[in-house]
């Protein structure tokens, strides 16, 4: 599929690759310019300012949600901020390459890096860990000690975060099953966990967190 084959109104996501991190921002197609390999997309804003997806070392993929087919991924697209006749800021998105079918089971992880305590199974004692990252369906924690957790063992962690840009406090109870255990080269232990149930408000938090991270990266 080519960008020219898309239609206005489709939901899209900008997937940003920056310094081994992946951020995702939701948008929508406004117009498609046939034969120009270009579309116009709604702007993504933070603090009433549009986010620019351009910068050193920054790559952008475009994920398109189709109503009657599998999602399509356009790799390494070119974006520019433009102003419409009515003064609205939005993006032009350009790509001459065709898309590839996207597997939604892949879930992009948002870096967190916040200390917390985790309870493991029936053992009520808590262990100090760092929540490394989180996605819509899972999270990963890092520990200085071997917690001796096995696959499918239940865990419970609490995520508390404050976003300065929006002056919001977030609190989530994360209940999950261990899916992966890995001893890292630096001697730390990583535990990847699948969320047992959907967490209300988590998707909105991830979107705001990603915007905050990207904004700070652009200012440094």
Phi and psi in degrees as GROMACS dihedral restraints (atoms count N, CA, C in turn):
[ dihedral_restraints ]
;  ai    aj    ak    al  type     phi  dphi    fc
    3     4     5     6     1  -106.0    20    10
    4     5     6     7     1   160.4    20    10
    6     7     8     9     1   -58.1    20    10
    7     8     9    10     1   -33.6    20    10
    9    10    11    12     1   -60.5    20    10
   10    11    12    13     1   -22.3    20    10
   12    13    14    15     1   -83.0    20    10
   13    14    15    16     1    -8.6    20    10
   15    16    17    18     1   -79.5    20    10
   16    17    18    19     1   167.9    20    10
   18    19    20    21     1  -131.6    20    10
   19    20    21    22     1   155.8    20    10
   21    22    23    24     1   -62.7    20    10
   22    23    24    25     1   145.1    20    10
   24    25    26    27     1    98.6    20    10
   25    26    27    28     1   -14.6    20    10
   27    28    29    30     1   -69.6    20    10
   28    29    30    31     1   143.8    20    10
   30    31    32    33     1   -79.2    20    10
   31    32    33    34     1   137.8    20    10
   33    34    35    36     1  -134.5    20    10
   34    35    36    37     1   162.8    20    10
   36    37    38    39     1  -132.8    20    10
   37    38    39    40     1   134.6    20    10
   39    40    41    42     1   -91.2    20    10
   40    41    42    43     1   121.3    20    10
   42    43    44    45     1  -105.0    20    10
   43    44    45    46     1   114.6    20    10
   45    46    47    48     1  -101.6    20    10
   46    47    48    49     1   128.0    20    10
   48    49    50    51     1  -107.4    20    10
   49    50    51    52     1   118.7    20    10
   51    52    53    54     1  -145.5    20    10
   52    53    54    55     1   113.1    20    10
   54    55    56    57     1    51.3    20    10
   55    56    57    58     1    51.7    20    10
   57    58    59    60     1    66.9    20    10
   58    59    60    61     1    12.1    20    10
   60    61    62    63     1  -110.6    20    10
   61    62    63    64     1   154.3    20    10
   63    64    65    66     1  -126.7    20    10
   64    65    66    67     1   125.8    20    10
   66    67    68    69     1  -120.7    20    10
   67    68    69    70     1   150.9    20    10
   69    70    71    72     1  -133.3    20    10
   70    71    72    73     1   133.8    20    10
   72    73    74    75     1  -131.6    20    10
   73    74    75    76     1   134.3    20    10
   75    76    77    78     1   -89.2    20    10
   76    77    78    79     1   145.6    20    10
   78    79    80    81     1  -154.3    20    10
   79    80    81    82     1  -166.6    20    10
   81    82    83    84     1  -151.9    20    10
   82    83    84    85     1   144.5    20    10
   84    85    86    87     1   -75.8    20    10
   85    86    87    88     1   128.9    20    10
   87    88    89    90     1   -95.5    20    10
   88    89    90    91     1   -44.4    20    10
   90    91    92    93     1  -148.8    20    10
   91    92    93    94     1   155.9    20    10
   93    94    95    96     1  -124.7    20    10
   94    95    96    97     1   128.2    20    10
   96    97    98    99     1   -98.5    20    10
   97    98    99   100     1    99.3    20    10
   99   100   101   102     1   -59.0    20    10
  100   101   102   103     1   142.0    20    10
  102   103   104   105     1    68.1    20    10
  103   104   105   106     1     1.9    20    10
  105   106   107   108     1  -110.1    20    10
  106   107   108   109     1    -0.1    20    10
  108   109   110   111     1    56.1    20    10
  109   110   111   112     1    34.8    20    10
  111   112   113   114     1  -137.3    20    10
  112   113   114   115     1   145.0    20    10
  114   115   116   117     1  -132.8    20    10
  115   116   117   118     1   164.0    20    10
  117   118   119   120     1  -111.3    20    10
  118   119   120   121     1   130.9    20    10
  120   121   122   123     1  -127.2    20    10
  121   122   123   124     1   151.2    20    10
  123   124   125   126     1   -59.4    20    10
  124   125   126   127     1   145.4    20    10
  126   127   128   129     1   -75.8    20    10
  127   128   129   130     1   153.9    20    10
  129   130   131   132     1  -108.8    20    10
  130   131   132   133     1   125.4    20    10
  132   133   134   135     1  -119.3    20    10
  133   134   135   136     1   149.9    20    10
  135   136   137   138     1  -141.7    20    10
  136   137   138   139     1   132.0    20    10
  138   139   140   141     1    53.1    20    10
  139   140   141   142     1    40.4    20    10
  141   142   143   144     1    63.4    20    10
  142   143   144   145     1    16.1    20    10
  144   145   146   147     1  -119.6    20    10
  145   146   147   148     1   136.5    20    10
  147   148   149   150     1   -72.2    20    10
  148   149   150   151     1   141.3    20    10
  150   151   152   153     1   -84.2    20    10
  151   152   153   154     1   128.8    20    10
  153   154   155   156     1   -90.4    20    10
  154   155   156   157     1   128.6    20    10
  156   157   158   159     1   -95.5    20    10
  157   158   159   160     1    39.2    20    10
  159   160   161   162     1  -128.4    20    10
  160   161   162   163     1   142.6    20    10
  162   163   164   165     1   166.2    20    10
  163   164   165   166     1   166.5    20    10
  165   166   167   168     1   -63.7    20    10
  166   167   168   169     1   127.8    20    10
  168   169   170   171     1    75.6    20    10
  169   170   171   172     1     9.9    20    10
  171   172   173   174     1  -102.4    20    10
  172   173   174   175     1   127.1    20    10
  174   175   176   177     1  -118.6    20    10
  175   176   177   178     1   146.1    20    10
  177   178   179   180     1  -125.2    20    10
  178   179   180   181     1   127.9    20    10
  180   181   182   183     1  -109.5    20    10
  181   182   183   184     1   152.2    20    10
  183   184   185   186     1  -116.3    20    10
  184   185   186   187     1   120.8    20    10
  186   187   188   189     1  -106.2    20    10
  187   188   189   190     1   124.4    20    10
  189   190   191   192     1  -112.3    20    10
  190   191   192   193     1   128.0    20    10
  192   193   194   195     1   -93.8    20    10
  193   194   195   196     1   121.2    20    10
  195   196   197   198     1  -104.6    20    10
  196   197   198   199     1   139.4    20    10
  198   199   200   201     1   -66.5    20    10
  199   200   201   202     1   -33.8    20    10
  201   202   203   204     1  -124.2    20    10
  202   203   204   205     1    22.4    20    10
  204   205   206   207     1  -152.7    20    10
  205   206   207   208     1   173.6    20    10
  207   208   209   210     1   -71.7    20    10
  208   209   210   211     1   150.6    20    10
  210   211   212   213     1   -59.7    20    10
  211   212   213   214     1   150.2    20    10
  213   214   215   216     1  -118.1    20    10
  214   215   216   217     1   138.8    20    10
  216   217   218   219     1  -115.6    20    10
  217   218   219   220     1   122.8    20    10
  219   220   221   222     1  -102.5    20    10
  220   221   222   223     1   118.6    20    10
  222   223   224   225     1   -85.9    20    10
  223   224   225   226     1   141.7    20    10
  225   226   227   228     1    52.2    20    10
  226   227   228   229     1    57.6    20    10
  228   229   230   231     1   -82.8    20    10
  229   230   231   232     1   163.5    20    10
  231   232   233   234     1  -106.3    20    10
  232   233   234   235     1   128.2    20    10
  234   235   236   237     1  -120.7    20    10
  235   236   237   238     1   148.6    20    10
  237   238   239   240     1  -141.4    20    10
  238   239   240   241     1   144.3    20    10
  240   241   242   243     1   -83.5    20    10
  241   242   243   244     1   129.6    20    10
  243   244   245   246     1  -133.0    20    10
  244   245   246   247     1   161.3    20    10
  246   247   248   249     1  -114.1    20    10
  247   248   249   250     1   127.6    20    10
  249   250   251   252     1   -78.0    20    10
  250   251   252   253     1   172.7    20    10
  252   253   254   255     1   -60.0    20    10
  253   254   255   256     1   -30.3    20    10
  255   256   257   258     1   -86.6    20    10
  256   257   258   259     1     5.3    20    10
  258   259   260   261     1    91.1    20    10
  259   260   261   262     1    -3.4    20    10
  261   262   263   264     1   -71.9    20    10
  262   263   264   265     1   132.4    20    10
  264   265   266   267     1   -88.0    20    10
  265   266   267   268     1   137.5    20    10
  267   268   269   270     1  -153.7    20    10
  268   269   270   271     1  -169.1    20    10
  270   271   272   273     1  -120.6    20    10
  271   272   273   274     1   143.0    20    10
  273   274   275   276     1   -95.7    20    10
  274   275   276   277     1   140.9    20    10
  276   277   278   279     1  -126.1    20    10
  277   278   279   280     1   124.7    20    10
  279   280   281   282     1  -123.5    20    10
  280   281   282   283     1   137.2    20    10
  282   283   284   285     1  -162.4    20    10
  283   284   285   286     1   133.6    20    10
  285   286   287   288     1   -98.2    20    10
  286   287   288   289     1    -9.7    20    10
  288   289   290   291     1   -82.8    20    10
  289   290   291   292     1   150.7    20    10
  291   292   293   294     1   -77.9    20    10
  292   293   294   295     1   166.1    20    10
  294   295   296   297     1   -89.7    20    10
  295   296   297   298     1   168.0    20    10
  297   298   299   300     1  -125.8    20    10
  298   299   300   301     1   147.8    20    10
  300   301   302   303     1   -64.2    20    10
  301   302   303   304     1   135.9    20    10
  303   304   305   306     1  -106.2    20    10
  304   305   306   307     1   135.7    20    10
  306   307   308   309     1   -92.8    20    10
  307   308   309   310     1   111.6    20    10
  309   310   311   312     1   -68.0    20    10
  310   311   312   313     1   -11.6    20    10
  312   313   314   315     1   -68.7    20    10
  313   314   315   316     1   -19.0    20    10
  315   316   317   318     1   -72.9    20    10
  316   317   318   319     1   131.7    20    10
  318   319   320   321     1  -130.0    20    10
  319   320   321   322     1   120.6    20    10
  321   322   323   324     1   -72.0    20    10
  322   323   324   325     1   137.8    20    10
  324   325   326   327     1   -98.5    20    10
  325   326   327   328     1   138.4    20    10
  327   328   329   330     1  -101.6    20    10
  328   329   330   331     1   124.5    20    10
  330   331   332   333     1   -67.5    20    10
  331   332   333   334     1   136.1    20    10
  333   334   335   336     1  -117.0    20    10
  334   335   336   337     1   -63.9    20    10
  336   337   338   339     1    68.8    20    10
  337   338   339   340     1    39.5    20    10
  339   340   341   342     1  -115.4    20    10
  340   341   342   343     1   135.0    20    10
  342   343   344   345     1   -74.2    20    10
  343   344   345   346     1   144.9    20    10
  345   346   347   348     1  -158.4    20    10
  346   347   348   349     1  -173.6    20    10
  348   349   350   351     1  -120.6    20    10
  349   350   351   352     1   147.2    20    10
  351   352   353   354     1  -125.6    20    10
  352   353   354   355     1   137.4    20    10
  354   355   356   357     1  -103.9    20    10
  355   356   357   358     1   138.4    20    10
  357   358   359   360     1  -118.3    20    10
  358   359   360   361     1   115.4    20    10
  360   361   362   363     1    56.8    20    10
  361   362   363   364     1  -139.6    20    10
  363   364   365   366     1   -80.3    20    10
  364   365   366   367     1    -8.6    20    10
  366   367   368   369     1   -75.1    20    10
  367   368   369   370     1   113.4    20    10
  369   370   371   372     1   -79.0    20    10
  370   371   372   373     1   -11.3    20    10
  372   373   374   375     1   -70.2    20    10
  373   374   375   376     1   146.0    20    10
  375   376   377   378     1  -103.7    20    10
  376   377   378   379     1   151.0    20    10
  378   379   380   381     1  -123.1    20    10
  379   380   381   382     1   140.9    20    10
  381   382   383   384     1   -76.2    20    10
  382   383   384   385     1   128.6    20    10
  384   385   386   387     1  -142.1    20    10
  385   386   387   388     1   173.9    20    10
  387   388   389   390     1  -118.6    20    10
  388   389   390   391     1   127.6    20    10
  390   391   392   393     1   -74.3    20    10
  391   392   393   394     1   108.6    20    10
  393   394   395   396     1   -74.0    20    10
  394   395   396   397     1   -50.8    20    10
  396   397   398   399     1  -156.2    20    10
  397   398   399   400     1   169.2    20    10
  399   400   401   402     1  -147.9    20    10
  400   401   402   403     1   149.7    20    10
  402   403   404   405     1  -133.4    20    10
  403   404   405   406     1  -176.0    20    10
  405   406   407   408     1   -66.8    20    10
  406   407   408   409     1   -21.0    20    10
  408   409   410   411     1  -128.8    20    10
  409   410   411   412     1    12.4    20    10
  411   412   413   414     1  -173.3    20    10
  412   413   414   415     1   175.1    20    10
  414   415   416   417     1  -153.4    20    10
  415   416   417   418     1   163.6    20    10
  417   418   419   420     1  -130.9    20    10
  418   419   420   421     1   140.6    20    10
  420   421   422   423     1  -123.6    20    10
  421   422   423   424     1   154.0    20    10
  423   424   425   426     1  -122.4    20    10
  424   425   426   427     1   135.5    20    10
  426   427   428   429     1  -127.5    20    10
  427   428   429   430     1   148.2    20    10
  429   430   431   432     1   -77.5    20    10
  430   431   432   433     1   -20.0    20    10
  432   433   434   435     1  -117.6    20    10
  433   434   435   436     1   157.0    20    10
  435   436   437   438     1   -76.8    20    10
  436   437   438   439     1   112.2    20    10
  438   439   440   441     1   -81.4    20    10
  439   440   441   442     1    -3.3    20    10
  441   442   443   444     1    55.4    20    10
  442   443   444   445     1    44.9    20    10
  444   445   446   447     1   -93.2    20    10
  445   446   447   448     1   141.7    20    10
  447   448   449   450     1  -108.2    20    10
  448   449   450   451     1   164.1    20    10
  450   451   452   453     1   -59.6    20    10
  451   452   453   454     1   137.8    20    10
  453   454   455   456     1    74.9    20    10
  454   455   456   457     1     8.3    20    10
  456   457   458   459     1   -78.3    20    10
  457   458   459   460     1   142.0    20    10
  459   460   461   462     1   -80.7    20    10
  460   461   462   463     1   143.6    20    10
  462   463   464   465     1  -138.4    20    10
  463   464   465   466     1   157.9    20    10
  465   466   467   468     1  -140.0    20    10
  466   467   468   469     1   124.8    20    10
  468   469   470   471     1  -133.1    20    10
  469   470   471   472     1   155.2    20    10
  471   472   473   474     1  -115.3    20    10
  472   473   474   475     1   128.5    20    10
  474   475   476   477     1  -105.9    20    10
  475   476   477   478     1   116.4    20    10
  477   478   479   480     1  -115.9    20    10
  478   479   480   481     1   128.0    20    10
  480   481   482   483     1  -146.2    20    10
  481   482   483   484     1   149.0    20    10
  483   484   485   486     1  -124.2    20    10
  484   485   486   487     1   124.0    20    10
  486   487   488   489     1   -99.4    20    10
  487   488   489   490     1   114.1    20    10
  489   490   491   492     1   -65.0    20    10
  490   491   492   493     1   -37.4    20    10
  492   493   494   495     1   -62.8    20    10
  493   494   495   496     1   -34.8    20    10
  495   496   497   498     1  -108.2    20    10
  496   497   498   499     1    -1.6    20    10
  498   499   500   501     1    54.6    20    10
  499   500   501   502     1    42.5    20    10
  501   502   503   504     1  -116.7    20    10
  502   503   504   505     1   144.3    20    10
  504   505   506   507     1  -106.1    20    10
  505   506   507   508     1   138.4    20    10
  507   508   509   510     1  -125.2    20    10
  508   509   510   511     1   140.6    20    10
  510   511   512   513     1  -140.4    20    10
  511   512   513   514     1   120.5    20    10
  513   514   515   516     1  -131.4    20    10
  514   515   516   517     1   135.8    20    10
  516   517   518   519     1   -94.8    20    10
  517   518   519   520     1   119.2    20    10
  519   520   521   522     1  -105.8    20    10
  520   521   522   523     1   111.2    20    10
  522   523   524   525     1  -107.2    20    10
  523   524   525   526     1   127.6    20    10
  525   526   527   528     1  -151.4    20    10
  526   527   528   529     1   177.5    20    10
  528   529   530   531     1  -117.7    20    10
  529   530   531   532     1   134.4    20    10
  531   532   533   534     1   -64.5    20    10
  532   533   534   535     1   127.6    20    10
  534   535   536   537     1  -113.0    20    10
  535   536   537   538     1   -22.2    20    10
  537   538   539   540     1  -152.1    20    10
  538   539   540   541     1   138.0    20    10
  540   541   542   543     1  -126.2    20    10
  541   542   543   544     1   129.8    20    10
  543   544   545   546     1  -143.7    20    10
  544   545   546   547     1   130.4    20    10
  546   547   548   549     1   -89.7    20    10
  547   548   549   550     1   121.7    20    10
  549   550   551   552     1   -83.7    20    10
  550   551   552   553     1   163.7    20    10
  552   553   554   555     1   -63.7    20    10
  553   554   555   556     1   -27.0    20    10
  555   556   557   558     1   -85.6    20    10
  556   557   558   559     1     9.0    20    10
  558   559   560   561     1    89.7    20    10
  559   560   561   562     1    -4.4    20    10
  561   562   563   564     1   -82.4    20    10
  562   563   564   565     1   163.7    20    10
  564   565   566   567     1  -117.6    20    10
  565   566   567   568     1   129.6    20    10
  567   568   569   570     1  -109.0    20    10
  568   569   570   571     1   135.1    20    10
  570   571   572   573     1  -125.1    20    10
  571   572   573   574     1   113.2    20    10
  573   574   575   576     1   -91.7    20    10
  574   575   576   577     1   131.8    20    10
  576   577   578   579     1  -127.5    20    10
  577   578   579   580     1   142.2    20    10
  579   580   581   582     1   -92.0    20    10
  580   581   582   583     1   133.7    20    10
  582   583   584   585     1   -67.6    20    10
  583   584   585   586     1   134.9    20    10
  585   586   587   588     1   -72.8    20    10
  586   587   588   589     1   -33.6    20    10
  588   589   590   591     1  -143.6    20    10
  589   590   591   592     1   157.1    20    10
  591   592   593   594     1   -58.7    20    10
  592   593   594   595     1   143.8    20    10
  594   595   596   597     1  -107.8    20    10
  595   596   597   598     1   112.9    20    10
  597   598   599   600     1   -56.6    20    10
  598   599   600   601     1   131.5    20    10
  600   601   602   603     1    85.3    20    10
  601   602   603   604     1    -7.0    20    10
  603   604   605   606     1   -67.3    20    10
  604   605   606   607     1   -40.9    20    10
  606   607   608   609     1   -62.1    20    10
  607   608   609   610     1   -42.8    20    10
  609   610   611   612     1   -64.0    20    10
  610   611   612   613     1   -39.2    20    10
  612   613   614   615     1   -62.6    20    10
  613   614   615   616     1   -44.9    20    10
  615   616   617   618     1   -61.6    20    10
  616   617   618   619     1   -42.9    20    10
  618   619   620   621     1   -59.9    20    10
  619   620   621   622     1   -46.8    20    10
  621   622   623   624     1   -67.6    20    10
  622   623   624   625     1   -37.6    20    10
  624   625   626   627     1   -64.6    20    10
  625   626   627   628     1   -43.1    20    10
  627   628   629   630     1   -63.4    20    10
  628   629   630   631     1   -41.1    20    10
  630   631   632   633     1   -62.6    20    10
  631   632   633   634     1   -41.3    20    10
  633   634   635   636     1   -64.3    20    10
  634   635   636   637     1   -43.2    20    10
  636   637   638   639     1   -63.3    20    10
  637   638   639   640     1   -46.0    20    10
  639   640   641   642     1   -64.6    20    10
  640   641   642   643     1   -40.0    20    10
  642   643   644   645     1   -60.8    20    10
  643   644   645   646     1   -44.6    20    10
  645   646   647   648     1   -66.0    20    10
  646   647   648   649     1   -37.7    20    10
  648   649   650   651     1   -62.5    20    10
  649   650   651   652     1   -39.7    20    10
  651   652   653   654     1   -71.3    20    10
  652   653   654   655     1   -24.6    20    10
  654   655   656   657     1   -85.9    20    10
  655   656   657   658     1   -12.2    20    10
